[in-house]
């Protein structure tokens, strides 16, 4: 019988677990901490705050930030990029919920 997962191991598998400090998150994205603050102010991501008040980002938030970085690098304004990504994220979640409720689409496609 395999050993039970610890709560720490479960949190490492959780895309919404705020595992990354701002400096590490910015480094992973090839961005600056200021970029992360700007997309936070635009409402794209809301990092959790540590007990010391430091911003902590989840993998899901980093995926959104990476997409924002791509759009901004391509010339899209930050506010517009954030709106686009928020809509894409809501659509993806709606498609997943629909697939759970109704099953795969007509061509057998399953939304990841």
KOLZATI-907565 format. One record per residue: residue in one letter; x, y, z of N, C-alpha, C, O in turn; residue number from 1. Coordinates in pm, whole numbers, plus 50000, padded with zeros to 5 digits. Example, Ala and Ser with C-alpha at 12.3 -4.5 7.8 and 13.67 -1.06 7.14 Angstrom:
residuo a&n.u 51319&n.v 49431&n.w 50780&ca.u 51230&ca.v 49550&ca.w 50780&c.u 51320&c.v 49670&c.w 50780&o.u 51424&o.v 49668&o.w 50846&num 1
residuo s&n.u 51285&n.v 49775&n.w 50708&ca.u 51367&ca.v 49894&ca.w 50714&c.u 51290&c.v 50003&c.w 50787&o.u 51341&o.v 50114&o.w 50804&num 2
//
This chain:
residuo x&n.u 50084&n.v 49883&n.w 50000&ca.u 50000&ca.v 50000&ca.w 50000&c.u 50090&c.v 50125&c.w 50000&o.u 50182&o.v 50134&o.w 50081&num 1
residuo x&n.u 50063&n.v 50221&n.w 49909&ca.u 50146&ca.v 50341&ca.w 49903&c.u 50125&c.v 50426&c.w 50027&o.u 50017&o.v 50427&o.w 50085&num 2
residuo x&n.u 50229&n.v 50499&n.w 50068&ca.u 50214&ca.v 50586&ca.w 50184&c.u 50117&c.v 50700&c.w 50154&o.u 50103&o.v 50743&o.w 50040&num 3
residuo x&n.u 50049&n.v 50747&n.w 50260&ca.u 49956&ca.v 50858&ca.w 50244&c.u 50032&c.v 50986&c.w 50217&o.u 50143&o.v 51006&o.w 50268&num 4
residuo x&n.u 49972&n.v 51073&n.w 50137&ca.u 50034&ca.v 51203&ca.w 50109&c.u 50020&c.v 51293&c.w 50231&o.u 49917&o.v 51294&o.w 50298&num 5
residuo x&n.u 50123&n.v 51367&n.w 50256&ca.u 50118&ca.v 51464&ca.w 50366&c.u 50046&c.v 51590&c.w 50317&o.u 50036&o.v 51613&o.w 50197&num 6
residuo x&n.u 49997&n.v 51672&n.w 50410&ca.u 49935&ca.v 51799&ca.w 50369&c.u 50031&c.v 51885&c.w 50287&o.u 49989&o.v 51956&o.w 50196&num 7
residuo x&n.u 50161&n.v 51880&n.w 50319&ca.u 50259&ca.v 51958&ca.w 50243&c.u 50265&c.v 51908&c.w 50099&o.u 50267&o.v 51989&o.w 50006&num 8
residuo x&n.u 50267&n.v 51777&n.w 50079&ca.u 50270&ca.v 51722&ca.w 49943&c.u 50144&c.v 51761&c.w 49867&o.u 50151&o.v 51791&o.w 49747&num 9
residuo x&n.u 50029&n.v 51761&n.w 49935&ca.u 49905&ca.v 51802&ca.w 49870&c.u 49913&c.v 51947&c.w 49825&o.u 49867&o.v 51981&o.w 49716&num 10
residuo x&n.u 49970&n.v 52034&n.w 49907&ca.u 49978&ca.v 52175&ca.w 49871&c.u 50072&c.v 52196&c.w 49753&o.u 50053&o.v 52289&o.w 49675&num 11
residuo x&n.u 50173&n.v 52112&n.w 49738&ca.u 50265&ca.v 52125&ca.w 49625&c.u 50198&c.v 52088&c.w 49493&o.u 50237&o.v 52136&o.w 49387&num 12
residuo x&n.u 50096&n.v 52003&n.w 49501&ca.u 50021&ca.v 51964&ca.w 49381&c.u 49909&c.v 52061&c.w 49348&o.u 49848&o.v 52051&o.w 49241&num 13
residuo x&n.u 49880&n.v 52154&n.w 49437&ca.u 49768&ca.v 52246&ca.w 49423&c.u 49810&c.v 52368&c.w 49342&o.u 49897&o.v 52444&o.w 49384&num 14
residuo x&n.u 49749&n.v 52387&n.w 49224&ca.u 49781&ca.v 52501&ca.w 49139&c.u 49747&c.v 52635&c.w 49203&o.u 49797&o.v 52739&o.w 49160&num 15
residuo x&n.u 49662&n.v 52634&n.w 49305&ca.u 49621&ca.v 52758&ca.w 49369&c.u 49697&c.v 52785&c.w 49500&o.u 49670&o.v 52885&o.w 49567&num 16
residuo x&n.u 49791&n.v 52699&n.w 49534&ca.u 49869&ca.v 52719&ca.w 49657&c.u 49971&c.v 52831&c.w 49634&o.u 50048&o.v 52824&o.w 49538&num 17
residuo x&n.u 49973&n.v 52934&n.w 49718&ca.u 50063&ca.v 53049&ca.w 49698&c.u 50207&c.v 53016&c.w 49739&o.u 50250&o.v 53051&o.w 49849&num 18
residuo x&n.u 50280&n.v 52950&n.w 49652&ca.u 50412&ca.v 52897&ca.w 49685&c.u 50528&c.v 52990&c.w 49650&o.u 50639&o.v 52969&o.w 49698&num 19
residuo x&n.u 50505&n.v 53091&n.w 49567&ca.u 50615&ca.v 53170&ca.w 49513&c.u 50613&c.v 53314&c.w 49563&o.u 50513&o.v 53384&o.w 49550&num 20
residuo x&n.u 50725&n.v 53355&n.w 49620&ca.u 50741&ca.v 53495&ca.w 49662&c.u 50754&c.v 53582&c.w 49537&o.u 50785&o.v 53531&o.w 49429&num 21
residuo x&n.u 50729&n.v 53710&n.w 49551&ca.u 50729&ca.v 53801&ca.w 49437&c.u 50860&c.v 53796&c.w 49358&o.u 50857&o.v 53790&o.w 49235&num 22
residuo x&n.u 50973&n.v 53799&n.w 49426&ca.u 51102&ca.v 53798&ca.w 49356&c.u 51121&c.v 53674&c.w 49272&o.u 51166&o.v 53682&o.w 49158&num 23
residuo x&n.u 51086&n.v 53558&n.w 49328&ca.u 51100&ca.v 53432&ca.w 49255&c.u 51001&c.v 53427&c.w 49139&o.u 51035&o.v 53382&o.w 49029&num 24
residuo x&n.u 50879&n.v 53472&n.w 49163&ca.u 50777&ca.v 53474&ca.w 49058&c.u 50822&c.v 53562&c.w 48942&o.u 50811&o.v 53523&o.w 48826&num 25
residuo x&n.u 50873&n.v 53680&n.w 48972&ca.u 50921&ca.v 53771&ca.w 48867&c.u 51037&c.v 53708&c.w 48791&o.u 51043&o.v 53717&o.w 48668&num 26
residuo x&n.u 51127&n.v 53645&n.w 48863&ca.u 51242&ca.v 53579&ca.w 48798&c.u 51194&c.v 53468&c.w 48704&o.u 51244&o.v 53456&o.w 48592&num 27
residuo x&n.u 51099&n.v 53387&n.w 48749&ca.u 51047&ca.v 53278&ca.w 48667&c.u 50982&c.v 53330&c.w 48539&o.u 50988&o.v 53264&o.w 48435&num 28
residuo x&n.u 50919&n.v 53447&n.w 48547&ca.u 50850&ca.v 53506&ca.w 48432&c.u 50942&c.v 53588&c.w 48342&o.u 50906&o.v 53623&o.w 48230&num 29
residuo x&n.u 51062&n.v 53618&n.w 48392&ca.u 51149&ca.v 53709&ca.w 48318&c.u 51092&c.v 53850&c.w 48320&o.u 51110&o.v 53926&o.w 48225&num 30
residuo x&n.u 51024&n.v 53882&n.w 48429&ca.u 50959&ca.v 54014&ca.w 48443&c.u 51016&c.v 54082&c.w 48567&o.u 51104&o.v 54029&o.w 48635&num 31
residuo x&n.u 50964&n.v 54198&n.w 48596&ca.u 51005&ca.v 54270&ca.w 48716&c.u 50895&c.v 54259&c.w 48821&o.u 50779&o.v 54234&o.w 48787&num 32
residuo x&n.u 50930&n.v 54278&n.w 48947&ca.u 50826&ca.v 54284&ca.w 49049&c.u 50721&c.v 54393&c.w 49020&o.u 50604&o.v 54378&o.w 49053&num 33
residuo x&n.u 50766&n.v 54501&n.w 48958&ca.u 50672&ca.v 54609&ca.w 48922&c.u 50565&c.v 54558&c.w 48826&o.u 50449&o.v 54598&o.w 48837&num 34
residuo x&n.u 50601&n.v 54471&n.w 48732&ca.u 50503&ca.v 54415&ca.w 48639&c.u 50398&c.v 54336&c.w 48716&o.u 50279&o.v 54346&o.w 48688&num 35
residuo x&n.u 50442&n.v 54257&n.w 48813&ca.u 50347&ca.v 54180&ca.w 48893&c.u 50256&c.v 54272&c.w 48974&o.u 50137&o.v 54245&o.w 48989&num 36
residuo x&n.u 50310&n.v 54381&n.w 49025&ca.u 50227&ca.v 54477&ca.w 49098&c.u 50123&c.v 54540&c.w 49005&o.u 50007&o.v 54558&o.w 49044&num 37
residuo x&n.u 50164&n.v 54573&n.w 48884&ca.u 50072&ca.v 54637&ca.w 48787&c.u 49958&c.v 54543&c.w 48750&o.u 49843&o.v 54586&o.w 48746&num 38
residuo x&n.u 49988&n.v 54416&n.w 48722&ca.u 49878&ca.v 54325&ca.w 48686&c.u 49792&c.v 54293&c.w 48808&o.u 49675&o.v 54257&o.w 48794&num 39
residuo x&n.u 49849&n.v 54307&n.w 48927&ca.u 49769&ca.v 54294&ca.w 49049&c.u 49674&c.v 54412&c.w 49063&o.u 49557&o.v 54394&o.w 49096&num 40
residuo x&n.u 49725&n.v 54532&n.w 49038&ca.u 49641&ca.v 54653&ca.w 49045&c.u 49531&c.v 54649&c.w 48938&o.u 49423&o.v 54704&o.w 48959&num 41
residuo x&n.u 49560&n.v 54585&n.w 48824&ca.u 49460&ca.v 54573&ca.w 48717&c.u 49357&c.v 54465&c.w 48747&o.u 49258&o.v 54451&o.w 48675&num 42
residuo x&n.u 49380&n.v 54388&n.w 48855&ca.u 49283&ca.v 54287&ca.w 48896&c.u 49302&c.v 54150&c.w 48833&o.u 49218&o.v 54062&o.w 48852&num 43
residuo x&n.u 49410&n.v 54129&n.w 48760&ca.u 49430&ca.v 53997&ca.w 48697&c.u 49464&c.v 53892&c.w 48802&o.u 49410&o.v 53782&o.w 48798&num 44
residuo x&n.u 49551&n.v 53925&n.w 48894&ca.u 49588&ca.v 53833&ca.w 49001&c.u 49577&c.v 53907&c.w 49134&o.u 49601&o.v 54027&o.w 49141&num 45
residuo x&n.u 49541&n.v 53834&n.w 49237&ca.u 49538&ca.v 53888&ca.w 49371&c.u 49623&c.v 53796&c.w 49458&o.u 49574&o.v 53696&o.w 49511&num 46
residuo x&n.u 49750&n.v 53829&n.w 49472&ca.u 49837&ca.v 53740&ca.w 49549&c.u 49798&c.v 53737&c.w 49696&o.u 49751&o.v 53835&o.w 49753&num 47
residuo x&n.u 49818&n.v 53620&n.w 49755&ca.u 49797&ca.v 53608&ca.w 49898&c.u 49911&c.v 53680&c.w 49968&o.u 50021&o.v 53691&o.w 49913&num 48
residuo x&n.u 49887&n.v 53729&n.w 50086&ca.u 49992&ca.v 53796&ca.w 50163&c.u 50040&c.v 53703&c.w 50274&o.u 49960&o.v 53642&o.w 50344&num 49
residuo x&n.u 50171&n.v 53695&n.w 50290&ca.u 50228&ca.v 53618&ca.w 50400&c.u 50203&c.v 53692&c.w 50530&o.u 50154&o.v 53805&o.w 50529&num 50
residuo x&n.u 50235&n.v 53630&n.w 50642&ca.u 50218&ca.v 53696&ca.w 50771&c.u 50298&c.v 53825&c.w 50778&o.u 50260&o.v 53920&o.w 50847&num 51
residuo x&n.u 50411&n.v 53829&n.w 50706&ca.u 50494&ca.v 53948&ca.w 50703&c.u 50449&c.v 54051&c.w 50600&o.u 50512&o.v 54156&o.w 50586&num 52
residuo x&n.u 50340&n.v 54022&n.w 50527&ca.u 50286&ca.v 54116&ca.w 50429&c.u 50343&c.v 54101&c.w 50289&o.u 50312&o.v 54182&o.w 50201&num 53
residuo x&n.u 50425&n.v 53998&n.w 50266&ca.u 50484&ca.v 53978&ca.w 50134&c.u 50386&c.v 53907&c.w 50040&o.u 50311&o.v 53819&o.w 50083&num 54
residuo x&n.u 50388&n.v 53946&n.w 49914&ca.u 50300&ca.v 53884&ca.w 49814&c.u 50349&c.v 53743&c.w 49784&o.u 50469&o.v 53719&o.w 49770&num 55
residuo x&n.u 50253&n.v 53648&n.w 49773&ca.u 50282&ca.v 53510&ca.w 49739&c.u 50191&c.v 53470&c.w 49623&o.u 50071&o.v 53495&o.w 49626&num 56
residuo x&n.u 50250&n.v 53409&n.w 49520&ca.u 50178&ca.v 53375&ca.w 49397&c.u 50166&c.v 53224&c.w 49379&o.u 50255&o.v 53149&o.w 49417&num 57
residuo x&n.u 50053&n.v 53182&n.w 49323&ca.u 50030&ca.v 53041&ca.w 49293&c.u 50074&c.v 53011&c.w 49149&o.u 50100&o.v 53102&o.w 49071&num 58
residuo x&n.u 50082&n.v 52883&n.w 49117&ca.u 50115&ca.v 52845&ca.w 48978&c.u 50010&c.v 52896&c.w 48881&o.u 50043&o.v 52942&o.w 48772&num 59
residuo x&n.u 49883&n.v 52889&n.w 48921&ca.u 49776&ca.v 52939&ca.w 48834&c.u 49796&c.v 53089&c.w 48807&o.u 49782&o.v 53134&o.w 48693&num 60
residuo x&n.u 49827&n.v 53164&n.w 48911&ca.u 49850&ca.v 53308&ca.w 48893&c.u 49972&c.v 53333&c.w 48804&o.u 49973&o.v 53428&o.w 48726&num 61
residuo x&n.u 50074&n.v 53249&n.w 48817&ca.u 50192&ca.v 53265&ca.w 48732&c.u 50161&c.v 53235&c.w 48586&o.u 50216&o.v 53298&o.w 48497&num 62
residuo x&n.u 50072&n.v 53138&n.w 48562&ca.u 50030&ca.v 53111&ca.w 48423&c.u 49959&c.v 53233&c.w 48365&o.u 49983&o.v 53271&o.w 48250&num 63
residuo x&n.u 49871&n.v 53294&n.w 48443&ca.u 49802&ca.v 53415&ca.w 48397&c.u 49901&c.v 53528&c.w 48373&o.u 49891&o.v 53600&o.w 48274&num 64
residuo x&n.u 49995&n.v 53544&n.w 48464&ca.u 50096&ca.v 53650&ca.w 48449&c.u 50183&c.v 53627&c.w 48327&o.u 50220&o.v 53722&o.w 48258&num 65
residuo x&n.u 50217&n.v 53500&n.w 48300&ca.u 50299&ca.v 53469&ca.w 48182&c.u 50224&c.v 53504&c.w 48055&o.u 50282&o.v 53557&o.w 47960&num 66
residuo x&n.u 50094&n.v 53475&n.w 48052&ca.u 50012&ca.v 53510&ca.w 47935&c.u 50006&c.v 53663&c.w 47920&o.u 50013&o.v 53715&o.w 47809&num 67
residuo x&n.u 49992&n.v 53733&n.w 48032&ca.u 49990&ca.v 53880&ca.w 48028&c.u 50122&c.v 53932&c.w 47972&o.u 50124&o.v 54024&o.w 47890&num 68
residuo x&n.u 50229&n.v 53873&n.w 48016&ca.u 50362&ca.v 53916&ca.w 47968&c.u 50372&c.v 53897&c.w 47817&o.u 50424&o.v 53983&o.w 47747&num 69
residuo x&n.u 50321&n.v 53783&n.w 47765&ca.u 50323&ca.v 53758&ca.w 47620&c.u 50246&c.v 53867&c.w 47546&o.u 50295&o.v 53921&o.w 47447&num 70
residuo x&n.u 50127&n.v 53899&n.w 47594&ca.u 50044&ca.v 53999&ca.w 47526&c.u 50108&c.v 54138&c.w 47533&o.u 50109&o.v 54211&o.w 47434&num 71
residuo x&n.u 50160&n.v 54173&n.w 47650&ca.u 50223&ca.v 54305&ca.w 47665&c.u 50347&c.v 54314&c.w 47578&o.u 50371&o.v 54417&o.w 47516&num 72
residuo x&n.u 50426&n.v 54207&n.w 47572&ca.u 50545&ca.v 54206&ca.w 47487&c.u 50508&c.v 54220&c.w 47339&o.u 50588&o.v 54269&o.w 47259&num 73
residuo x&n.u 50386&n.v 54174&n.w 47303&ca.u 50340&ca.v 54185&ca.w 47164&c.u 50276&c.v 54320&c.w 47135&o.u 50232&o.v 54345&o.w 47023&num 74
residuo x&n.u 50272&n.v 54409&n.w 47237&ca.u 50222&ca.v 54543&ca.w 47213&c.u 50085&c.v 54574&c.w 47269&o.u 50034&o.v 54684&o.w 47249&num 75
residuo x&n.u 50024&n.v 54480&n.w 47339&ca.u 49892&ca.v 54504&ca.w 47398&c.u 49909&c.v 54583&c.w 47527&o.u 50000&o.v 54557&o.w 47605&num 76
residuo x&n.u 49823&n.v 54678&n.w 47548&ca.u 49826&ca.v 54755&ca.w 47674&c.u 49798&c.v 54662&c.w 47792&o.u 49723&o.v 54565&o.w 47779&num 77
residuo x&n.u 49858&n.v 54692&n.w 47906&ca.u 49844&ca.v 54605&ca.w 48023&c.u 49698&c.v 54585&c.w 48062&o.u 49656&o.v 54472&o.w 48085&num 78
residuo x&n.u 49620&n.v 54693&n.w 48070&ca.u 49479&ca.v 54680&ca.w 48108&c.u 49402&c.v 54592&c.w 48010&o.u 49322&o.v 54508&o.w 48051&num 79
residuo x&n.u 49427&n.v 54610&n.w 47880&ca.u 49360&ca.v 54528&ca.w 47779&c.u 49404&c.v 54382&c.w 47790&o.u 49322&o.v 54292&o.w 47780&num 80
residuo x&n.u 49533&n.v 54360&n.w 47810&ca.u 49584&ca.v 54223&ca.w 47825&c.u 49518&c.v 54154&c.w 47944&o.u 49480&o.v 54038&o.w 47936&num 81
residuo x&n.u 49504&n.v 54226&n.w 48053&ca.u 49442&ca.v 54168&ca.w 48172&c.u 49295&c.v 54134&c.w 48148&o.u 49248&o.v 54030&o.w 48193&num 82
residuo x&n.u 49224&n.v 54221&n.w 48078&ca.u 49084&ca.v 54191&ca.w 48045&c.u 49074&c.v 54069&c.w 47955&o.u 48988&o.v 53983&o.w 47977&num 83
residuo x&n.u 49159&n.v 54060&n.w 47854&ca.u 49159&ca.v 53946&ca.w 47762&c.u 49183&c.v 53817&c.w 47839&o.u 49111&o.v 53719&o.w 47820&num 84
residuo x&n.u 49283&n.v 53817&n.w 47925&ca.u 49319&ca.v 53696&ca.w 47998&c.u 49209&c.v 53657&c.w 48097&o.u 49179&o.v 53539&o.w 48112&num 85
residuo x&n.u 49149&n.v 53754&n.w 48163&ca.u 49040&ca.v 53723&ca.w 48255&c.u 48924&c.v 53657&c.w 48180&o.u 48864&o.v 53563&o.w 48231&num 86
residuo x&n.u 48894&n.v 53706&n.w 48061&ca.u 48787&ca.v 53646&ca.w 47981&c.u 48826&c.v 53506&c.w 47934&o.u 48743&o.v 53415&o.w 47936&num 87
residuo x&n.u 48950&n.v 53489&n.w 47890&ca.u 48997&ca.v 53356&ca.w 47850&c.u 48988&c.v 53257&c.w 47966&o.u 48945&o.v 53143&o.w 47948&num 88
residuo x&n.u 49027&n.v 53302&n.w 48084&ca.u 49025&ca.v 53216&ca.w 48202&c.u 48882&c.v 53178&c.w 48239&o.u 48855&o.v 53063&o.w 48272&num 89
residuo x&n.u 48791&n.v 53275&n.w 48234&ca.u 48650&ca.v 53246&ca.w 48263&c.u 48591&c.v 53150&c.w 48161&o.u 48513&o.v 53061&o.w 48197&num 90
residuo x&n.u 48626&n.v 53166&n.w 48033&ca.u 48577&ca.v 53077&ca.w 47929&c.u 48629&c.v 52935&c.w 47951&o.u 48553&o.v 52839&o.w 47941&num 91
residuo x&n.u 48757&n.v 52923&n.w 47981&ca.u 48815&ca.v 52791&ca.w 48005&c.u 48746&c.v 52721&c.w 48123&o.u 48716&o.v 52602&o.w 48115&num 92
residuo x&n.u 48722&n.v 52794&n.w 48230&ca.u 48654&ca.v 52736&ca.w 48346&c.u 48511&c.v 52696&c.w 48311&o.u 48464&o.v 52591&o.w 48355&num 93
residuo x&n.u 48440&n.v 52778&n.w 48234&ca.u 48303&ca.v 52747&ca.w 48193&c.u 48301&c.v 52622&c.w 48105&o.u 48212&o.v 52538&o.w 48118&num 94
residuo x&n.u 48398&n.v 52609&n.w 48016&ca.u 48404&ca.v 52490&ca.w 47931&c.u 48433&c.v 52365&c.w 48014&o.u 48376&o.v 52259&o.w 47987&num 95
residuo x&n.u 48520&n.v 52377&n.w 48113&ca.u 48546&ca.v 52262&ca.w 48202&c.u 48421&c.v 52223&c.w 48280&o.u 48389&o.v 52105&o.w 48292&num 96
residuo x&n.u 48351&n.v 52323&n.w 48332&ca.u 48229&ca.v 52296&ca.w 48408&c.u 48124&c.v 52233&c.w 48318&o.u 48054&o.v 52140&o.w 48359&num 97
residuo x&n.u 48113&n.v 52282&n.w 48196&ca.u 48017&ca.v 52226&ca.w 48100&c.u 48053&c.v 52081&c.w 48067&o.u 47964&o.v 51996&o.w 48058&num 98
residuo x&n.u 48181&n.v 52053&n.w 48048&ca.u 48225&ca.v 51916&ca.w 48017&c.u 48194&c.v 51823&c.w 48134&o.u 48156&o.v 51708&o.w 48113&num 99
residuo x&n.u 48211&n.v 51872&n.w 48257&ca.u 48180&ca.v 51788&ca.w 48374&c.u 48031&c.v 51759&c.w 48381&o.u 47990&o.v 51649&o.w 48418&num 100
residuo x&n.u 47950&n.v 51857&n.w 48344&ca.u 47805&ca.v 51844&ca.w 48353&c.u 47746&c.v 51766&c.w 48236&o.u 47662&o.v 51678&o.w 48255&num 101
residuo x&n.u 47792&n.v 51798&n.w 48116&ca.u 47730&ca.v 51744&ca.w 47995&c.u 47813&c.v 51638&c.w 47925&o.u 47763&o.v 51570&o.w 47835&num 102
residuo x&n.u 47937&n.v 51623&n.w 47962&ca.u 48025&ca.v 51531&ca.w 47892&c.u 48100&c.v 51602&c.w 47782&o.u 48085&o.v 51723&o.w 47764&num 103
residuo x&n.u 48181&n.v 51526&n.w 47707&ca.u 48262&ca.v 51588&ca.w 47600&c.u 48175&c.v 51648&c.w 47490&o.u 48058&o.v 51612&o.w 47473&num 104
residuo x&n.u 48235&n.v 51739&n.w 47416&ca.u 48166&ca.v 51805&ca.w 47304&c.u 48133&c.v 51710&c.w 47192&o.u 48161&o.v 51591&o.w 47202&num 105
residuo x&n.u 48073&n.v 51761&n.w 47084&ca.u 48025&ca.v 51678&ca.w 46973&c.u 48135&c.v 51598&c.w 46904&o.u 48110&o.v 51488&o.w 46855&num 106
residuo x&n.u 48254&n.v 51651&n.w 46898&ca.u 48363&ca.v 51578&ca.w 46830&c.u 48439&c.v 51490&c.w 46929&o.u 48543&o.v 51433&o.w 46894&num 107
residuo x&n.u 48388&n.v 51478&n.w 47051&ca.u 48457&ca.v 51399&ca.w 47152&c.u 48570&c.v 51473&c.w 47219&o.u 48646&o.v 51416&o.w 47297&num 108
residuo x&n.u 48580&n.v 51603&n.w 47188&ca.u 48686&ca.v 51683&ca.w 47249&c.u 48655&c.v 51704&c.w 47396&o.u 48542&o.v 51734&o.w 47434&num 109
residuo x&n.u 48756&n.v 51688&n.w 47477&ca.u 48743&ca.v 51720&ca.w 47618&c.u 48830&c.v 51840&c.w 47645&o.u 48947&o.v 51843&o.w 47604&num 110
residuo x&n.u 48776&n.v 51937&n.w 47714&ca.u 48852&ca.v 52056&ca.w 47749&c.u 48942&c.v 52020&c.w 47867&o.u 48896&o.v 51960&o.w 47964&num 111
residuo x&n.u 49073&n.v 52057&n.w 47858&ca.u 49165&ca.v 52021&ca.w 47967&c.u 49127&c.v 52082&c.w 48099&o.u 49195&o.v 52061&o.w 48199&num 112
//
